Amino acid sequence: MTAERLGPLGYGAASIGNLYREVTDEQSDAALEAAWHGGIRYFDTAPHYGLGLSEHRLGTFLRSRPREEYVISTKVGRMLDPNPDFNGGDDLAFDFAVPNTTVRRFDPSESGVRRSIEESLERLGLDRIDIAYLHDPDVYDLDRGIAEGLPALVRLRDEGVVGAIGIGTNDADAAARAVREGDVDLVMIAGRYTLLEQPALDELLPLCERRGVGVVVAAVFNSGLLATDTPDENARYNYGPVPDDVLGHARRLADACRAAGVSLPEAAMQYPLQHPAVRSVVAGSARAADIRQNIARVHAALPAGFWDGLRSAGLIP
């Protein structure tokens, strides 16, 4: 099954779609090469990331690798249509430093999902997609996403157009509803099951465990707050400023990790993998050095009793 081939660490390709800043093709290739050389074989992208730039760069890199050796996921639900008002602007309102020659349009209909997959295959230059996630339907119209988008993905899976299907979202309740009402293989949950906060434990993860649905955890650093050993008040948290109470909790976690001789980012990367439903964590960067560091973090040996110590201190459930 596709979910069993993901490995503990996957590469999230939003950064090579010029997330927050421009990235050169050379930097993108170096980051992807570092991931491949470090043993990563699961790569996640989406049309949303850089208005297709991430898919294009990732596909260009992977086309020279043996197709049977890697798993690739992309997403549906956000169509890219020509921007009739393009006048040399950019997409930074959506956090990507690319020209806004296209605009996003929510379309979870069967025709929209099929067209999205066809266009992703064209940008990627590949013959198939292993995993297709319905991307952030809760941002637009969750009812329609579940009623139209998930059944459309089921039909594509039944036809063999894609391998596995699921939902990708920042909302644990939306993901749980998709598992309850849809026929999904995987859930990608971003930022809701981390060392810092665990709302996915309320319903989503127990539900996935009961139903045999695999979970991929993204945004394990909560947008950057847990990415260093000393959480900074200027760090991003969920794509915005960090509230004081959240910063305080992050610093208490950092202190506990330091006392145990553990790096906070190591703990952040490995924490989700302790849950039996979690198949992989996904992290990305356009810097090759960051990729190599993340690979080392996810494989770092932690002291015996470390997680029990955090639980005893009331820092994790």
C-alpha positions in Angstrom: 0.0 0.0 0.0 1.2 3.5 -0.8 1.0 4.7 2.8 3.5 2.1 3.9 6.1 3.5 1.4 6.2 7.0 2.8 9.0 6.7 5.3 9.3 8.7 8.5 10.2 11.9 6.7 8.8 13.4 3.5 9.7 16.5 1.6 7.1 19.3 1.5 7.7 21.3 -1.7 5.9 24.6 -0.8 9.3 26.3 -0.3 10.5 25.6 -3.9 7.3 27.3 -5.0 8.9 30.5 -3.8 7.1 30.5 -0.4 7.8 34.0 1.1 10.8 34.6 -1.1 12.3 34.0 -4.5 14.2 30.7 -4.9 16.5 30.0 -7.9 16.3 26.8 -9.9 19.7 26.0 -8.6 18.7 26.3 -5.0 15.6 24.2 -5.6 17.6 21.5 -7.2 20.2 21.5 -4.4 17.4 21.1 -1.8 15.8 18.3 -3.7 19.1 16.6 -4.2 19.8 16.8 -0.5 16.5 15.2 0.2 17.0 12.4 -2.3 20.6 11.8 -1.2 19.4 11.6 2.5 17.0 8.9 1.7 13.7 10.8 1.4 11.4 9.1 -1.1 8.1 10.9 -0.4 7.5 14.3 -2.0 4.4 16.4 -1.5 3.3 19.4 -3.6 0.2 21.2 -4.8 -0.9 23.6 -7.6 -1.4 26.2 -4.8 2.3 26.3 -4.1 3.7 29.1 -6.3 0.8 28.8 -8.8 2.2 25.6 -10.2 5.9 26.5 -9.8 6.5 23.9 -7.1 4.9 21.1 -9.2 7.0 22.1 -12.2 10.3 22.1 -10.3 9.6 18.9 -8.4 8.6 17.1 -11.6 11.7 18.3 -13.4 13.8 16.9 -10.6 12.0 13.6 -10.2 11.8 12.7 -13.9 15.5 11.7 -13.8 14.8 9.3 -10.9 13.4 5.7 -11.1 9.7 6.1 -10.9 9.2 3.0 -8.8 11.5 4.4 -6.1 9.4 7.4 -4.9 5.9 8.4 -3.9 4.5 11.8 -5.0 1.4 13.5 -3.7 -0.4 16.6 -5.0 -3.7 18.2 -4.3 -7.0 19.1 -6.0 -9.7 21.7 -5.2 -7.8 24.9 -6.2 -8.0 25.3 -10.0 -5.5 27.7 -11.6 -7.2 30.0 -14.2 -5.7 32.7 -16.3 -5.7 36.1 -14.5 -7.6 38.5 -16.7 -6.4 41.4 -14.6 -2.7 40.6 -14.6 -0.6 43.7 -14.8 2.8 42.6 -13.6 1.8 41.9 -10.0 2.8 39.1 -7.6 1.2 36.4 -5.5 2.6 37.6 -2.1 -0.9 38.1 -0.8 -1.0 34.3 -0.7 2.7 34.1 0.5 4.3 33.1 -2.8 6.9 35.3 -4.6 5.7 34.6 -8.1 3.9 36.6 -10.8 0.1 36.3 -10.4 -0.5 35.3 -14.0 -3.1 32.8 -12.7 -5.7 33.0 -10.0 -7.1 30.2 -7.7 -10.7 29.1 -8.0 -12.3 26.5 -5.7 -13.7 23.7 -7.8 -14.3 20.3 -6.1 -16.6 19.1 -8.9 -15.7 15.9 -10.7 -14.8 17.8 -13.8 -12.7 20.2 -11.8 -10.9 17.4 -9.9 -10.2 15.6 -13.2 -8.9 18.7 -14.9 -6.8 19.5 -11.8 -5.1 16.1 -12.0 -4.6 16.4 -15.7 -2.9 19.8 -15.3 -0.8 18.6 -12.4 0.4 15.7 -14.5 1.3 18.1 -17.3 3.2 20.4 -14.9 5.0 17.5 -13.2 5.7 15.7 -16.5 5.0 12.4 -14.9 2.8 9.5 -15.9 0.9 9.1 -12.6 0.2 10.6 -9.2 0.5 8.3 -6.2 -1.6 10.3 -3.7 -4.2 13.0 -4.3 -5.5 15.1 -1.4 -8.5 17.4 -1.4 -6.8 20.7 -0.4 -8.2 22.9 2.3 -11.9 22.5 1.5 -12.7 24.0 4.9 -11.3 27.4 3.6 -14.0 27.5 0.9 -16.9 25.1 1.3 -16.4 22.0 3.4 -19.9 20.6 2.7 -19.4 20.8 -1.1 -15.8 19.5 -0.8 -17.0 16.4 1.1 -20.1 15.9 -1.1 -18.4 16.4 -4.4 -14.6 16.4 -4.1 -14.1 13.2 -2.1 -16.4 11.1 -4.3 -14.7 12.4 -7.4 -11.4 11.3 -5.9 -12.8 7.9 -5.1 -13.8 7.4 -8.8 -10.3 8.4 -9.9 -8.8 5.9 -7.4 -11.2 3.2 -8.7 -10.1 3.9 -12.2 -6.4 3.7 -11.3 -5.8 7.4 -12.2 -4.4 8.0 -8.7 -3.2 5.5 -6.1 -4.5 6.7 -2.7 -6.7 9.6 -1.8 -7.4 11.9 1.2 -7.8 15.4 2.5 -5.1 17.9 3.4 -6.1 20.6 5.9 -5.1 22.7 8.9 -8.4 21.9 10.6 -8.6 18.7 12.7 -12.4 18.8 12.8 -12.7 19.1 9.0 -10.3 16.2 8.6 -12.2 14.1 11.0 -15.5 14.8 9.2 -13.8 13.7 5.9 -12.8 10.4 7.5 -16.3 9.9 8.9 -18.2 10.7 5.8 -15.7 9.8 3.0 -13.7 6.8 1.8 -10.2 8.1 2.3 -6.9 6.4 2.6 -4.9 9.2 4.1 -5.2 12.5 6.0 -2.6 15.2 5.8 -3.0 17.4 8.9 -0.9 20.6 9.2 0.0 22.1 12.6 -2.7 20.3 14.6 -0.7 17.4 15.9 2.6 18.8 17.1 4.8 18.9 20.2 3.2 22.3 20.9 -0.5 21.4 20.4 -2.6 18.3 19.8 -6.2 19.0 18.9 -6.1 16.1 16.4 -6.0 13.8 19.5 -9.6 14.7 20.4 -11.2 12.8 17.5 -9.1 12.7 14.3 -6.3 10.4 15.3 -8.4 7.8 17.3 -10.8 7.7 14.4 -8.0 7.2 11.8 -6.5 4.4 14.0 -9.9 2.6 14.2 -10.5 2.9 10.5 -7.0 2.2 9.3 -6.6 5.6 7.7 -3.0 6.7 7.6 -2.0 10.2 8.9 0.7 12.4 7.5 1.7 15.3 9.8 2.9 18.6 8.3 4.0 21.9 9.9 5.6 20.1 12.8 7.4 23.3 13.7 4.1 25.3 13.8 5.4 27.6 11.1 8.8 28.0 12.7 8.2 28.5 16.4 9.7 25.1 17.2 12.4 25.2 14.5 15.2 26.5 16.9 16.3 25.5 20.4 15.2 28.9 21.7 11.7 29.9 20.6 11.8 33.6 19.6 9.0 36.1 20.0 9.5 37.1 16.4 9.0 33.6 15.1 6.0 32.7 13.0 3.2 30.7 14.5 0.5 29.3 12.2 1.6 31.8 9.5 1.4 34.8 11.9 2.7 36.4 15.1 3.0 34.2 18.1 0.7 34.8 21.1 2.3 35.2 24.5 0.8 32.1 26.0 1.9 30.0 23.1 5.4 31.4 23.3 5.5 30.6 27.0 4.5 27.0 26.4 7.1 26.7 23.6 9.8 28.0 25.9 8.9 25.5 28.7 9.1 22.7 26.1 12.5 24.1 25.1 13.7 24.2 28.7 12.6 20.6 29.3 14.3 19.4 26.1 17.5 21.2 27.0 17.5 19.6 30.5 17.3 16.2 28.8 20.0 16.9 26.3 17.6 17.0 23.4 17.2 19.5 20.6 13.7 21.1 20.5 13.5 20.6 16.7 14.5 16.9 17.1 11.6 16.5 19.6 9.2 18.4 17.4 10.0 16.2 14.4 9.8 12.9 16.2 6.8 13.6 18.5 4.1 12.9 15.9 5.7 9.6 14.9 5.0 8.2 18.3 1.3 7.8 17.4 0.4 4.5 15.7 -1.8 6.2 13.1 1.0 8.5 11.9 2.8 7.2 8.8 5.1 10.2 8.1 6.0 13.8 8.9 6.5 16.2 6.1 8.9 19.2 6.3 10.3 21.4 3.6 12.9 24.0 2.9 14.6 25.5 -0.1 17.9 25.3 1.7 19.9 22.1 1.3 21.5 22.5 4.7 18.1 22.6 6.3 17.1 19.4 4.6 20.2 17.6 5.8 19.6 18.9 9.3 15.9 17.7 9.3 17.0 14.2 8.2 19.4 14.1 11.1 16.8 15.3 13.5 14.2 12.7 12.6 16.7 9.9 13.0 18.4 11.3 16.2 18.4 8.9 19.2 16.5 10.4 22.2 17.1 9.3 25.8 15.1 6.6 27.3 12.1 8.0 29.2 12.2 11.4 27.4 8.5 11.4 26.4 7.4 10.1 29.8 9.3 13.0 31.3 7.4 15.5 29.2 4.2 13.9 30.1 5.0 13.9 33.8 5.8 17.6 33.5 2.4 18.2 31.9 3.9 19.5 28.7 2.3 16.9 26.4 -0.8 14.7 26.8 
